[in-house]
Amino acid sequence: MNFRCFKVFIAILLTFFSVSWVNAATKNEDRSFVLSSPFPSALETLQKQIGYTFKNIALLKRAMTHASFSEENNKALSILGGHVIESSVSLYSLEKDIDISAKDLNQVVLEISKVEASCTIDGMQLGLEKVVRVSPKTNSSAPIVVCSAFRAIFGAIALDTGKSDDAGNVFLKVHGRKVGRGFAM
Ligand SMILES: *[C@@H]1O[C@H](CO)[C@@H](O)[C@H](O)[C@H]1NC(C)=O
């Protein structure tokens, strides 16, 4: 009887150890996969650069995927991101000066929305042209590609937190670190 109990005990022990060993082995495999693949490690770096860590990394992946690469792309995210950027800049401008004229506010929003200016510069500073996935025929340095990827980041953050304010704050930090152009902060 005692011997049987002992055998059962050993069997349980062995099962437990082999399961945890397999788990550990699988985890190590995942880890080396993550570290050695350029796209996931670029996403890690990007999150550090913008000072925001995604709960759902799939959203950032999608933000860094151009329409030429996949149907699961950043087109819609970049529209949301564009609105996030415009509203955070409007909010910031009005907080700074409640008496700002409609003309001046429109100008500020217009500047921030220009593809050739603000978002391409911001996107290039983050090195998005090296991160965004495009088809072999697409030039990932083209302003429209960099810009839509840049905007999509903030659409993705808004979805990740469920709050466009959070995304706007991340934008102001990313854009604001080296402002002067675009709009005065
Ligand atoms: C890609 O686009 C950038 C920016 O417009 C341009 O400077 C570069 O020459 C283009 N590269 C190719 C291979 O077309």
The ligand as a Tripos MOL2 file, in Angstrom:
@<TRIPOS>MOLECULE
LIG
   14    14     1     0     0
SMALL
NO_CHARGES

@<TRIPOS>ATOM
      1 C1         12.1460   56.7810  -52.0330 C.3       1 LIG1
      2 O1         11.5550   57.9870  -51.5820 O.3       1 LIG1
      3 C2         12.4740   58.9340  -51.0650 C.3       1 LIG1
      4 C3         11.6670   60.0940  -50.5130 C.3       1 LIG1
      5 O2         10.7550   60.6000  -51.4220 O.3       1 LIG1
      6 C4         13.4300   59.3440  -52.1620 C.3       1 LIG1
      7 O3         14.3610   60.2700  -51.6450 O.3       1 LIG1
      8 C5         14.1450   58.1130  -52.6850 C.3       1 LIG1
      9 O4         14.9690   58.4750  -53.7620 O.3       1 LIG1
     10 C6         13.1500   57.0630  -53.1410 C.3       1 LIG1
     11 N1         13.8570   55.8430  -53.4670 N.am      1 LIG1
     12 C7         13.6010   55.1600  -54.5870 C.2       1 LIG1
     13 C8         14.3870   53.9200  -54.7670 C.3       1 LIG1
     14 O5         12.7670   55.5300  -55.3880 O.2       1 LIG1
@<TRIPOS>BOND
     1     1     2 1
     2     1    10 1
     3     2     3 1
     4     3     4 1
     5     3     6 1
     6     4     5 1
     7     6     7 1
     8     6     8 1
     9     8     9 1
    10     8    10 1
    11    10    11 1
    12    11    12 1
    13    12    13 1
    14    12    14 2
@<TRIPOS>SUBSTRUCTURE
     1 LIG1         1 GROUP 0 **** ****
